[in-house]
Amino acid sequence: MNGLIVLVLASGAVQAAEQKVHRDLPYAGTTHRLQTLDVYAPSGGSHHPVLVWIHGGGWRQGDKSNVQHKPQAFIQHGFVFVSVNYRLAPEVSLKEMAGDVAKAIRWVHDHIADYGGDPRAIYVAGHSAGAHLAALVCTDERYLSREKLSLELIKGCIPVDTAVYDVGQQIKESGPLRAQLYVTVFGEDPNLHREFSPIHHVAKAKGIPPFLILHVADRPDSTAQSRSFGAALQAASVYAKVVACKGQNPCHHQPRSWLGRRLPYPGNVPIPHGDARHKEHVGGVVRAR
């Protein structure tokens, strides 16, 4: 299956890992405080896989510092964790926000080896609005192309509980007040709604990375949109698994705690140690194409 990547965390007991934190690193060649990122890295080693995290906040608020337990959880499993800020509405358009995410990925590609990361093992994840931006940049190749990168650089995408894989559909099915909130970010033009909808950029043979799509089990809009998006990816021969978050702390309401405390992710597929795909094992991650 084209683009198959299976995230597998290393077996055996995991001990607390020391981390080095590098804050407020500019990634776009500017001094704008929102075009910065933080790198959380293991204290030693090299060629660690990298998780790029895009925060939520309705495209209007939020901050890269709101990560709670996630950096430590990923570092314990051999990752470098990168938390990204991006400019927000109404200062900039949605297109510019996604452009900031692509610029951050470019910076990671170019510089993460200096922090022990592997530029060939970059995963992109995000929550809510950040999940939308992650999915958009990982399906609409134009954003990474502007940074002279391709979708094939991304080894996996993990969007956490967004309901705008299809922007136009979500606006149509929302009540007036909620719909207006979306319109203030995405505009009124149906062509823009389509342009900013990850589901409308899904196609075969684009190099779209595998997706692990998480959503809150009792949230109807994100459930329906997640299932539709997953089905569209699968129809395009892109590996996609959709997982419903259940329990007292579902992934939308407390995504950082939920995600950080429940590694490995639901839906990870164990790979037997005798499997040939283990030859590409890097820092607890198995990549297979």
ROBA-469680 format. One record per residue (C-alpha): x, y, z; residue in one letter; residue number from 1. Coordinates in steps of 0.5 Angstrom, whole numbers, plus 500, padded with zeros to 3 digits. Each point is the difference from the previous one (the first is absolute). Last residue first. Example, Ala and Ser with C-alpha at 12.3 -4.5 7.8 and 13.67 -1.06 7.14 Angstrom:
BEGIN
<site><c1>527</c1><c2>498</c2><c3>514</c3><residu>S</residu><num>2</num></site>
<site><c1>498</c1><c2>493</c2><c3>502</c3><residu>A</residu><num>1</num></site>
This chain:
BEGIN
<site><c1>514</c1><c2>504</c2><c3>505</c3><residu>R</residu><num>289</num></site>
<site><c1>502</c1><c2>498</c2><c3>507</c3><residu>A</residu><num>288</num></site>
<site><c1>502</c1><c2>504</c2><c3>506</c3><residu>R</residu><num>287</num></site>
<site><c1>501</c1><c2>497</c2><c3>506</c3><residu>V</residu><num>286</num></site>
<site><c1>501</c1><c2>505</c2><c3>506</c3><residu>V</residu><num>285</num></site>
<site><c1>503</c1><c2>498</c2><c3>507</c3><residu>G</residu><num>284</num></site>
<site><c1>506</c1><c2>505</c2><c3>498</c3><residu>G</residu><num>283</num></site>
<site><c1>501</c1><c2>498</c2><c3>493</c3><residu>V</residu><num>282</num></site>
<site><c1>498</c1><c2>493</c2><c3>498</c3><residu>H</residu><num>281</num></site>
<site><c1>501</c1><c2>499</c2><c3>492</c3><residu>E</residu><num>280</num></site>
<site><c1>503</c1><c2>493</c2><c3>500</c3><residu>K</residu><num>279</num></site>
<site><c1>493</c1><c2>499</c2><c3>504</c3><residu>H</residu><num>278</num></site>
<site><c1>496</c1><c2>499</c2><c3>494</c3><residu>R</residu><num>277</num></site>
<site><c1>503</c1><c2>493</c2><c3>499</c3><residu>A</residu><num>276</num></site>
<site><c1>496</c1><c2>498</c2><c3>505</c3><residu>D</residu><num>275</num></site>
<site><c1>503</c1><c2>495</c2><c3>505</c3><residu>G</residu><num>274</num></site>
<site><c1>499</c1><c2>505</c2><c3>506</c3><residu>H</residu><num>273</num></site>
<site><c1>493</c1><c2>499</c2><c3>498</c3><residu>P</residu><num>272</num></site>
<site><c1>496</c1><c2>507</c2><c3>499</c3><residu>I</residu><num>271</num></site>
<site><c1>495</c1><c2>502</c2><c3>505</c3><residu>P</residu><num>270</num></site>
<site><c1>495</c1><c2>505</c2><c3>496</c3><residu>V</residu><num>269</num></site>
<site><c1>498</c1><c2>506</c2><c3>504</c3><residu>N</residu><num>268</num></site>
<site><c1>493</c1><c2>501</c2><c3>500</c3><residu>G</residu><num>267</num></site>
<site><c1>499</c1><c2>504</c2><c3>507</c3><residu>P</residu><num>266</num></site>
<site><c1>507</c1><c2>504</c2><c3>501</c3><residu>Y</residu><num>265</num></site>
<site><c1>506</c1><c2>497</c2><c3>504</c3><residu>P</residu><num>264</num></site>
<site><c1>499</c1><c2>505</c2><c3>504</c3><residu>L</residu><num>263</num></site>
<site><c1>494</c1><c2>501</c2><c3>504</c3><residu>R</residu><num>262</num></site>
<site><c1>503</c1><c2>505</c2><c3>505</c3><residu>R</residu><num>261</num></site>
<site><c1>502</c1><c2>505</c2><c3>495</c3><residu>G</residu><num>260</num></site>
<site><c1>494</c1><c2>500</c2><c3>495</c3><residu>L</residu><num>259</num></site>
<site><c1>495</c1><c2>501</c2><c3>505</c3><residu>W</residu><num>258</num></site>
<site><c1>504</c1><c2>505</c2><c3>504</c3><residu>S</residu><num>257</num></site>
<site><c1>501</c1><c2>504</c2><c3>494</c3><residu>R</residu><num>256</num></site>
<site><c1>493</c1><c2>499</c2><c3>498</c3><residu>P</residu><num>255</num></site>
<site><c1>496</c1><c2>502</c2><c3>506</c3><residu>Q</residu><num>254</num></site>
<site><c1>493</c1><c2>502</c2><c3>497</c3><residu>H</residu><num>253</num></site>
<site><c1>502</c1><c2>497</c2><c3>493</c3><residu>H</residu><num>252</num></site>
<site><c1>503</c1><c2>494</c2><c3>501</c3><residu>C</residu><num>251</num></site>
<site><c1>495</c1><c2>497</c2><c3>505</c3><residu>P</residu><num>250</num></site>
<site><c1>502</c1><c2>501</c2><c3>508</c3><residu>N</residu><num>249</num></site>
<site><c1>495</c1><c2>495</c2><c3>503</c3><residu>Q</residu><num>248</num></site>
<site><c1>500</c1><c2>495</c2><c3>495</c3><residu>G</residu><num>247</num></site>
<site><c1>499</c1><c2>499</c2><c3>493</c3><residu>K</residu><num>246</num></site>
<site><c1>504</c1><c2>502</c2><c3>494</c3><residu>C</residu><num>245</num></site>
<site><c1>498</c1><c2>498</c2><c3>493</c3><residu>A</residu><num>244</num></site>
<site><c1>505</c1><c2>497</c2><c3>495</c3><residu>V</residu><num>243</num></site>
<site><c1>500</c1><c2>501</c2><c3>493</c3><residu>V</residu><num>242</num></site>
<site><c1>506</c1><c2>496</c2><c3>496</c3><residu>K</residu><num>241</num></site>
<site><c1>503</c1><c2>503</c2><c3>493</c3><residu>A</residu><num>240</num></site>
<site><c1>504</c1><c2>497</c2><c3>495</c3><residu>Y</residu><num>239</num></site>
<site><c1>500</c1><c2>503</c2><c3>494</c3><residu>V</residu><num>238</num></site>
<site><c1>497</c1><c2>496</c2><c3>494</c3><residu>S</residu><num>237</num></site>
<site><c1>496</c1><c2>506</c2><c3>498</c3><residu>A</residu><num>236</num></site>
<site><c1>493</c1><c2>497</c2><c3>502</c3><residu>A</residu><num>235</num></site>
<site><c1>504</c1><c2>499</c2><c3>507</c3><residu>Q</residu><num>234</num></site>
<site><c1>501</c1><c2>507</c2><c3>500</c3><residu>L</residu><num>233</num></site>
<site><c1>493</c1><c2>502</c2><c3>498</c3><residu>A</residu><num>232</num></site>
<site><c1>497</c1><c2>495</c2><c3>506</c3><residu>A</residu><num>231</num></site>
<site><c1>505</c1><c2>503</c2><c3>505</c3><residu>G</residu><num>230</num></site>
<site><c1>497</c1><c2>507</c2><c3>498</c3><residu>F</residu><num>229</num></site>
<site><c1>493</c1><c2>498</c2><c3>501</c3><residu>S</residu><num>228</num></site>
<site><c1>501</c1><c2>496</c2><c3>506</c3><residu>R</residu><num>227</num></site>
<site><c1>503</c1><c2>506</c2><c3>503</c3><residu>S</residu><num>226</num></site>
<site><c1>495</c1><c2>505</c2><c3>498</c3><residu>Q</residu><num>225</num></site>
<site><c1>494</c1><c2>495</c2><c3>503</c3><residu>A</residu><num>224</num></site>
<site><c1>504</c1><c2>500</c2><c3>506</c3><residu>T</residu><num>223</num></site>
<site><c1>502</c1><c2>507</c2><c3>501</c3><residu>S</residu><num>222</num></site>
<site><c1>493</c1><c2>502</c2><c3>499</c3><residu>D</residu><num>221</num></site>
<site><c1>497</c1><c2>495</c2><c3>504</c3><residu>P</residu><num>220</num></site>
<site><c1>504</c1><c2>501</c2><c3>506</c3><residu>R</residu><num>219</num></site>
<site><c1>499</c1><c2>494</c2><c3>505</c3><residu>D</residu><num>218</num></site>
<site><c1>506</c1><c2>496</c2><c3>498</c3><residu>A</residu><num>217</num></site>
<site><c1>505</c1><c2>506</c2><c3>500</c3><residu>V</residu><num>216</num></site>
<site><c1>504</c1><c2>499</c2><c3>494</c3><residu>H</residu><num>215</num></site>
<site><c1>507</c1><c2>498</c2><c3>498</c3><residu>L</residu><num>214</num></site>
<site><c1>503</c1><c2>499</c2><c3>492</c3><residu>I</residu><num>213</num></site>
<site><c1>506</c1><c2>496</c2><c3>499</c3><residu>L</residu><num>212</num></site>
<site><c1>502</c1><c2>501</c2><c3>493</c3><residu>F</residu><num>211</num></site>
<site><c1>505</c1><c2>498</c2><c3>495</c3><residu>P</residu><num>210</num></site>
<site><c1>504</c1><c2>505</c2><c3>496</c3><residu>P</residu><num>209</num></site>
<site><c1>497</c1><c2>503</c2><c3>494</c3><residu>I</residu><num>208</num></site>
<site><c1>505</c1><c2>498</c2><c3>494</c3><residu>G</residu><num>207</num></site>
<site><c1>496</c1><c2>503</c2><c3>495</c3><residu>K</residu><num>206</num></site>
<site><c1>499</c1><c2>493</c2><c3>497</c3><residu>A</residu><num>205</num></site>
<site><c1>492</c1><c2>500</c2><c3>501</c3><residu>K</residu><num>204</num></site>
<site><c1>496</c1><c2>506</c2><c3>502</c3><residu>A</residu><num>203</num></site>
<site><c1>498</c1><c2>504</c2><c3>506</c3><residu>V</residu><num>202</num></site>
<site><c1>500</c1><c2>507</c2><c3>499</c3><residu>H</residu><num>201</num></site>
<site><c1>492</c1><c2>501</c2><c3>501</c3><residu>H</residu><num>200</num></site>
<site><c1>501</c1><c2>496</c2><c3>507</c3><residu>I</residu><num>199</num></site>
<site><c1>505</c1><c2>505</c2><c3>503</c3><residu>P</residu><num>198</num></site>
<site><c1>494</c1><c2>506</c2><c3>499</c3><residu>S</residu><num>197</num></site>
<site><c1>504</c1><c2>507</c2><c3>500</c3><residu>F</residu><num>196</num></site>
<site><c1>499</c1><c2>500</c2><c3>492</c3><residu>E</residu><num>195</num></site>
<site><c1>493</c1><c2>498</c2><c3>500</c3><residu>R</residu><num>194</num></site>
<site><c1>498</c1><c2>505</c2><c3>505</c3><residu>H</residu><num>193</num></site>
<site><c1>504</c1><c2>505</c2><c3>496</c3><residu>L</residu><num>192</num></site>
<site><c1>495</c1><c2>498</c2><c3>494</c3><residu>N</residu><num>191</num></site>
<site><c1>494</c1><c2>501</c2><c3>504</c3><residu>P</residu><num>190</num></site>
<site><c1>502</c1><c2>507</c2><c3>501</c3><residu>D</residu><num>189</num></site>
<site><c1>497</c1><c2>503</c2><c3>507</c3><residu>E</residu><num>188</num></site>
<site><c1>507</c1><c2>500</c2><c3>504</c3><residu>G</residu><num>187</num></site>
<site><c1>504</c1><c2>495</c2><c3>503</c3><residu>F</residu><num>186</num></site>
<site><c1>501</c1><c2>503</c2><c3>507</c3><residu>V</residu><num>185</num></site>
<site><c1>494</c1><c2>505</c2><c3>501</c3><residu>T</residu><num>184</num></site>
<site><c1>496</c1><c2>495</c2><c3>496</c3><residu>V</residu><num>183</num></site>
<site><c1>502</c1><c2>494</c2><c3>506</c3><residu>Y</residu><num>182</num></site>
<site><c1>497</c1><c2>505</c2><c3>505</c3><residu>L</residu><num>181</num></site>
<site><c1>494</c1><c2>501</c2><c3>496</c3><residu>Q</residu><num>180</num></site>
<site><c1>498</c1><c2>493</c2><c3>499</c3><residu>A</residu><num>179</num></site>
<site><c1>501</c1><c2>499</c2><c3>508</c3><residu>R</residu><num>178</num></site>
<site><c1>495</c1><c2>506</c2><c3>501</c3><residu>L</residu><num>177</num></site>
<site><c1>495</c1><c2>498</c2><c3>494</c3><residu>P</residu><num>176</num></site>
<site><c1>500</c1><c2>492</c2><c3>502</c3><residu>G</residu><num>175</num></site>
<site><c1>505</c1><c2>495</c2><c3>497</c3><residu>S</residu><num>174</num></site>
<site><c1>498</c1><c2>496</c2><c3>494</c3><residu>E</residu><num>173</num></site>
<site><c1>502</c1><c2>504</c2><c3>494</c3><residu>K</residu><num>172</num></site>
<site><c1>506</c1><c2>503</c2><c3>504</c3><residu>I</residu><num>171</num></site>
<site><c1>502</c1><c2>493</c2><c3>501</c3><residu>Q</residu><num>170</num></site>
<site><c1>499</c1><c2>498</c2><c3>493</c3><residu>Q</residu><num>169</num></site>
<site><c1>504</c1><c2>506</c2><c3>497</c3><residu>G</residu><num>168</num></site>
<site><c1>506</c1><c2>499</c2><c3>504</c3><residu>V</residu><num>167</num></site>
<site><c1>500</c1><c2>492</c2><c3>499</c3><residu>D</residu><num>166</num></site>
<site><c1>506</c1><c2>498</c2><c3>504</c3><residu>Y</residu><num>165</num></site>
<site><c1>497</c1><c2>505</c2><c3>505</c3><residu>V</residu><num>164</num></site>
<site><c1>498</c1><c2>496</c2><c3>506</c3><residu>A</residu><num>163</num></site>
<site><c1>506</c1><c2>499</c2><c3>503</c3><residu>T</residu><num>162</num></site>
<site><c1>502</c1><c2>495</c2><c3>506</c3><residu>D</residu><num>161</num></site>
<site><c1>508</c1><c2>498</c2><c3>500</c3><residu>V</residu><num>160</num></site>
<site><c1>503</c1><c2>500</c2><c3>493</c3><residu>P</residu><num>159</num></site>
<site><c1>506</c1><c2>495</c2><c3>500</c3><residu>I</residu><num>158</num></site>
<site><c1>504</c1><c2>501</c2><c3>493</c3><residu>C</residu><num>157</num></site>
<site><c1>505</c1><c2>495</c2><c3>498</c3><residu>G</residu><num>156</num></site>
<site><c1>507</c1><c2>499</c2><c3>497</c3><residu>K</residu><num>155</num></site>
<site><c1>500</c1><c2>507</c2><c3>497</c3><residu>I</residu><num>154</num></site>
<site><c1>506</c1><c2>501</c2><c3>495</c3><residu>L</residu><num>153</num></site>
<site><c1>495</c1><c2>497</c2><c3>495</c3><residu>E</residu><num>152</num></site>
<site><c1>496</c1><c2>506</c2><c3>500</c3><residu>L</residu><num>151</num></site>
<site><c1>506</c1><c2>504</c2><c3>496</c3><residu>S</residu><num>150</num></site>
<site><c1>504</c1><c2>505</c2><c3>502</c3><residu>L</residu><num>149</num></site>
<site><c1>503</c1><c2>507</c2><c3>496</c3><residu>K</residu><num>148</num></site>
<site><c1>496</c1><c2>504</c2><c3>506</c3><residu>E</residu><num>147</num></site>
<site><c1>495</c1><c2>502</c2><c3>495</c3><residu>R</residu><num>146</num></site>
<site><c1>499</c1><c2>493</c2><c3>498</c3><residu>S</residu><num>145</num></site>
<site><c1>499</c1><c2>499</c2><c3>508</c3><residu>L</residu><num>144</num></site>
<site><c1>493</c1><c2>504</c2><c3>499</c3><residu>Y</residu><num>143</num></site>
<site><c1>499</c1><c2>498</c2><c3>493</c3><residu>R</residu><num>142</num></site>
<site><c1>499</c1><c2>493</c2><c3>502</c3><residu>E</residu><num>141</num></site>
<site><c1>493</c1><c2>500</c2><c3>503</c3><residu>D</residu><num>140</num></site>
<site><c1>499</c1><c2>494</c2><c3>504</c3><residu>T</residu><num>139</num></site>
<site><c1>506</c1><c2>500</c2><c3>505</c3><residu>C</residu><num>138</num></site>
<site><c1>499</c1><c2>508</c2><c3>501</c3><residu>V</residu><num>137</num></site>
<site><c1>492</c1><c2>499</c2><c3>500</c3><residu>L</residu><num>136</num></site>
<site><c1>501</c1><c2>495</c2><c3>505</c3><residu>A</residu><num>135</num></site>
<site><c1>504</c1><c2>503</c2><c3>505</c3><residu>A</residu><num>134</num></site>
<site><c1>496</c1><c2>507</c2><c3>499</c3><residu>L</residu><num>133</num></site>
<site><c1>494</c1><c2>496</c2><c3>502</c3><residu>H</residu><num>132</num></site>
<site><c1>503</c1><c2>497</c2><c3>506</c3><residu>A</residu><num>131</num></site>
<site><c1>503</c1><c2>506</c2><c3>502</c3><residu>G</residu><num>130</num></site>
<site><c1>493</c1><c2>503</c2><c3>500</c3><residu>A</residu><num>129</num></site>
<site><c1>498</c1><c2>494</c2><c3>505</c3><residu>S</residu><num>128</num></site>
<site><c1>506</c1><c2>497</c2><c3>502</c3><residu>H</residu><num>127</num></site>
<site><c1>507</c1><c2>499</c2><c3>496</c3><residu>G</residu><num>126</num></site>
<site><c1>504</c1><c2>495</c2><c3>497</c3><residu>A</residu><num>125</num></site>
<site><c1>506</c1><c2>499</c2><c3>495</c3><residu>V</residu><num>124</num></site>
<site><c1>505</c1><c2>495</c2><c3>499</c3><residu>Y</residu><num>123</num></site>
<site><c1>507</c1><c2>501</c2><c3>498</c3><residu>I</residu><num>122</num></site>
<site><c1>505</c1><c2>494</c2><c3>499</c3><residu>A</residu><num>121</num></site>
<site><c1>505</c1><c2>502</c2><c3>495</c3><residu>R</residu><num>120</num></site>
<site><c1>502</c1><c2>506</c2><c3>503</c3><residu>P</residu><num>119</num></site>
<site><c1>502</c1><c2>496</c2><c3>506</c3><residu>D</residu><num>118</num></site>
<site><c1>501</c1><c2>503</c2><c3>506</c3><residu>G</residu><num>117</num></site>
<site><c1>506</c1><c2>501</c2><c3>505</c3><residu>G</residu><num>116</num></site>
<site><c1>499</c1><c2>508</c2><c3>501</c3><residu>Y</residu><num>115</num></site>
<site><c1>505</c1><c2>502</c2><c3>495</c3><residu>D</residu><num>114</num></site>
<site><c1>496</c1><c2>495</c2><c3>495</c3><residu>A</residu><num>113</num></site>
<site><c1>494</c1><c2>504</c2><c3>501</c3><residu>I</residu><num>112</num></site>
<site><c1>503</c1><c2>505</c2><c3>496</c3><residu>H</residu><num>111</num></site>
<site><c1>498</c1><c2>500</c2><c3>493</c3><residu>D</residu><num>110</num></site>
<site><c1>494</c1><c2>495</c2><c3>500</c3><residu>H</residu><num>109</num></site>
<site><c1>497</c1><c2>504</c2><c3>506</c3><residu>V</residu><num>108</num></site>
<site><c1>501</c1><c2>506</c2><c3>497</c3><residu>W</residu><num>107</num></site>
<site><c1>496</c1><c2>498</c2><c3>494</c3><residu>R</residu><num>106</num></site>
<site><c1>495</c1><c2>497</c2><c3>505</c3><residu>I</residu><num>105</num></site>
<site><c1>499</c1><c2>507</c2><c3>503</c3><residu>A</residu><num>104</num></site>
<site><c1>500</c1><c2>503</c2><c3>493</c3><residu>K</residu><num>103</num></site>
<site><c1>494</c1><c2>495</c2><c3>498</c3><residu>A</residu><num>102</num></site>
<site><c1>496</c1><c2>502</c2><c3>507</c3><residu>V</residu><num>101</num></site>
<site><c1>501</c1><c2>508</c2><c3>498</c3><residu>D</residu><num>100</num></site>
<site><c1>497</c1><c2>499</c2><c3>493</c3><residu>G</residu><num>99</num></site>
<site><c1>494</c1><c2>496</c2><c3>504</c3><residu>A</residu><num>98</num></site>
<site><c1>499</c1><c2>506</c2><c3>504</c3><residu>M</residu><num>97</num></site>
<site><c1>501</c1><c2>505</c2><c3>493</c3><residu>E</residu><num>96</num></site>
<site><c1>495</c1><c2>496</c2><c3>497</c3><residu>K</residu><num>95</num></site>
<site><c1>495</c1><c2>501</c2><c3>506</c3><residu>L</residu><num>94</num></site>
<site><c1>501</c1><c2>507</c2><c3>499</c3><residu>S</residu><num>93</num></site>
<site><c1>504</c1><c2>505</c2><c3>505</c3><residu>V</residu><num>92</num></site>
<site><c1>499</c1><c2>505</c2><c3>506</c3><residu>E</residu><num>91</num></site>
<site><c1>493</c1><c2>497</c2><c3>501</c3><residu>P</residu><num>90</num></site>
<site><c1>501</c1><c2>495</c2><c3>501</c3><residu>A</residu><num>89</num></site>
<site><c1>507</c1><c2>497</c2><c3>502</c3><residu>L</residu><num>88</num></site>
<site><c1>507</c1><c2>499</c2><c3>499</c3><residu>R</residu><num>87</num></site>
<site><c1>504</c1><c2>494</c2><c3>501</c3><residu>Y</residu><num>86</num></site>
<site><c1>503</c1><c2>497</c2><c3>506</c3><residu>N</residu><num>85</num></site>
<site><c1>503</c1><c2>493</c2><c3>500</c3><residu>V</residu><num>84</num></site>
<site><c1>502</c1><c2>494</c2><c3>505</c3><residu>S</residu><num>83</num></site>
<site><c1>505</c1><c2>496</c2><c3>498</c3><residu>V</residu><num>82</num></site>
<site><c1>501</c1><c2>493</c2><c3>503</c3><residu>F</residu><num>81</num></site>
<site><c1>506</c1><c2>496</c2><c3>499</c3><residu>V</residu><num>80</num></site>
<site><c1>498</c1><c2>493</c2><c3>501</c3><residu>F</residu><num>79</num></site>
<site><c1>503</c1><c2>494</c2><c3>503</c3><residu>G</residu><num>78</num></site>
<site><c1>494</c1><c2>497</c2><c3>504</c3><residu>H</residu><num>77</num></site>
<site><c1>502</c1><c2>503</c2><c3>506</c3><residu>Q</residu><num>76</num></site>
<site><c1>501</c1><c2>507</c2><c3>496</c3><residu>I</residu><num>75</num></site>
<site><c1>493</c1><c2>499</c2><c3>498</c3><residu>F</residu><num>74</num></site>
<site><c1>497</c1><c2>500</c2><c3>507</c3><residu>A</residu><num>73</num></site>
<site><c1>504</c1><c2>505</c2><c3>502</c3><residu>Q</residu><num>72</num></site>
<site><c1>498</c1><c2>505</c2><c3>494</c3><residu>P</residu><num>71</num></site>
<site><c1>493</c1><c2>498</c2><c3>501</c3><residu>K</residu><num>70</num></site>
<site><c1>499</c1><c2>501</c2><c3>508</c3><residu>H</residu><num>69</num></site>
<site><c1>497</c1><c2>507</c2><c3>500</c3><residu>Q</residu><num>68</num></site>
<site><c1>501</c1><c2>503</c2><c3>492</c3><residu>V</residu><num>67</num></site>
<site><c1>497</c1><c2>507</c2><c3>501</c3><residu>N</residu><num>66</num></site>
<site><c1>506</c1><c2>504</c2><c3>499</c3><residu>S</residu><num>65</num></site>
<site><c1>499</c1><c2>500</c2><c3>492</c3><residu>K</residu><num>64</num></site>
<site><c1>494</c1><c2>505</c2><c3>501</c3><residu>D</residu><num>63</num></site>
<site><c1>493</c1><c2>500</c2><c3>499</c3><residu>G</residu><num>62</num></site>
<site><c1>496</c1><c2>506</c2><c3>497</c3><residu>Q</residu><num>61</num></site>
<site><c1>496</c1><c2>502</c2><c3>494</c3><residu>R</residu><num>60</num></site>
<site><c1>500</c1><c2>493</c2><c3>495</c3><residu>W</residu><num>59</num></site>
<site><c1>495</c1><c2>497</c2><c3>505</c3><residu>G</residu><num>58</num></site>
<site><c1>505</c1><c2>499</c2><c3>505</c3><residu>G</residu><num>57</num></site>
<site><c1>504</c1><c2>494</c2><c3>498</c3><residu>G</residu><num>56</num></site>
<site><c1>508</c1><c2>499</c2><c3>501</c3><residu>H</residu><num>55</num></site>
<site><c1>504</c1><c2>497</c2><c3>494</c3><residu>I</residu><num>54</num></site>
<site><c1>505</c1><c2>494</c2><c3>502</c3><residu>W</residu><num>53</num></site>
<site><c1>506</c1><c2>498</c2><c3>496</c3><residu>V</residu><num>52</num></site>
<site><c1>502</c1><c2>493</c2><c3>502</c3><residu>L</residu><num>51</num></site>
<site><c1>507</c1><c2>498</c2><c3>498</c3><residu>V</residu><num>50</num></site>
<site><c1>503</c1><c2>493</c2><c3>500</c3><residu>P</residu><num>49</num></site>
<site><c1>507</c1><c2>500</c2><c3>503</c3><residu>H</residu><num>48</num></site>
<site><c1>506</c1><c2>500</c2><c3>496</c3><residu>H</residu><num>47</num></site>
<site><c1>505</c1><c2>502</c2><c3>505</c3><residu>S</residu><num>46</num></site>
<site><c1>501</c1><c2>498</c2><c3>508</c3><residu>G</residu><num>45</num></site>
<site><c1>500</c1><c2>504</c2><c3>506</c3><residu>G</residu><num>44</num></site>
<site><c1>496</c1><c2>504</c2><c3>505</c3><residu>S</residu><num>43</num></site>
<site><c1>494</c1><c2>499</c2><c3>496</c3><residu>P</residu><num>42</num></site>
<site><c1>497</c1><c2>506</c2><c3>496</c3><residu>A</residu><num>41</num></site>
<site><c1>494</c1><c2>505</c2><c3>502</c3><residu>Y</residu><num>40</num></site>
<site><c1>501</c1><c2>505</c2><c3>494</c3><residu>V</residu><num>39</num></site>
<site><c1>495</c1><c2>506</c2><c3>501</c3><residu>D</residu><num>38</num></site>
<site><c1>498</c1><c2>504</c2><c3>494</c3><residu>L</residu><num>37</num></site>
<site><c1>499</c1><c2>507</c2><c3>497</c3><residu>T</residu><num>36</num></site>
<site><c1>496</c1><c2>504</c2><c3>495</c3><residu>Q</residu><num>35</num></site>
<site><c1>496</c1><c2>503</c2><c3>505</c3><residu>L</residu><num>34</num></site>
<site><c1>505</c1><c2>505</c2><c3>503</c3><residu>R</residu><num>33</num></site>
<site><c1>501</c1><c2>503</c2><c3>494</c3><residu>H</residu><num>32</num></site>
<site><c1>507</c1><c2>501</c2><c3>499</c3><residu>T</residu><num>31</num></site>
<site><c1>501</c1><c2>497</c2><c3>493</c3><residu>T</residu><num>30</num></site>
<site><c1>504</c1><c2>495</c2><c3>496</c3><residu>G</residu><num>29</num></site>
<site><c1>494</c1><c2>495</c2><c3>500</c3><residu>A</residu><num>28</num></site>
<site><c1>502</c1><c2>495</c2><c3>506</c3><residu>Y</residu><num>27</num></site>
<site><c1>502</c1><c2>504</c2><c3>506</c3><residu>P</residu><num>26</num></site>
<site><c1>502</c1><c2>496</c2><c3>506</c3><residu>L</residu><num>25</num></site>
<site><c1>496</c1><c2>502</c2><c3>506</c3><residu>D</residu><num>24</num></site>
<site><c1>502</c1><c2>495</c2><c3>505</c3><residu>R</residu><num>23</num></site>
<site><c1>505</c1><c2>494</c2><c3>500</c3><residu>H</residu><num>22</num></site>
<site><c1>499</c1><c2>495</c2><c3>505</c3><residu>V</residu><num>21</num></site>
<site><c1>505</c1><c2>494</c2><c3>501</c3><residu>K</residu><num>20</num></site>
<site><c1>496</c1><c2>494</c2><c3>503</c3><residu>Q</residu><num>19</num></site>
<site><c1>502</c1><c2>494</c2><c3>505</c3><residu>E</residu><num>18</num></site>
<site><c1>496</c1><c2>494</c2><c3>499</c3><residu>A</residu><num>17</num></site>
<site><c1>496</c1><c2>496</c2><c3>505</c3><residu>A</residu><num>16</num></site>
<site><c1>501</c1><c2>493</c2><c3>499</c3><residu>Q</residu><num>15</num></site>
<site><c1>496</c1><c2>496</c2><c3>495</c3><residu>V</residu><num>14</num></site>
<site><c1>499</c1><c2>492</c2><c3>501</c3><residu>A</residu><num>13</num></site>
<site><c1>500</c1><c2>496</c2><c3>494</c3><residu>G</residu><num>12</num></site>
<site><c1>498</c1><c2>501</c2><c3>493</c3><residu>S</residu><num>11</num></site>
<site><c1>502</c1><c2>506</c2><c3>495</c3><residu>A</residu><num>10</num></site>
<site><c1>494</c1><c2>504</c2><c3>498</c3><residu>L</residu><num>9</num></site>
<site><c1>497</c1><c2>498</c2><c3>493</c3><residu>V</residu><num>8</num></site>
<site><c1>497</c1><c2>505</c2><c3>495</c3><residu>L</residu><num>7</num></site>
<site><c1>498</c1><c2>496</c2><c3>494</c3><residu>V</residu><num>6</num></site>
<site><c1>501</c1><c2>504</c2><c3>493</c3><residu>I</residu><num>5</num></site>
<site><c1>497</c1><c2>498</c2><c3>494</c3><residu>L</residu><num>4</num></site>
<site><c1>501</c1><c2>505</c2><c3>494</c3><residu>G</residu><num>3</num></site>
<site><c1>497</c1><c2>496</c2><c3>495</c3><residu>N</residu><num>2</num></site>
<site><c1>497</c1><c2>493</c2><c3>502</c3><residu>M</residu><num>1</num></site>
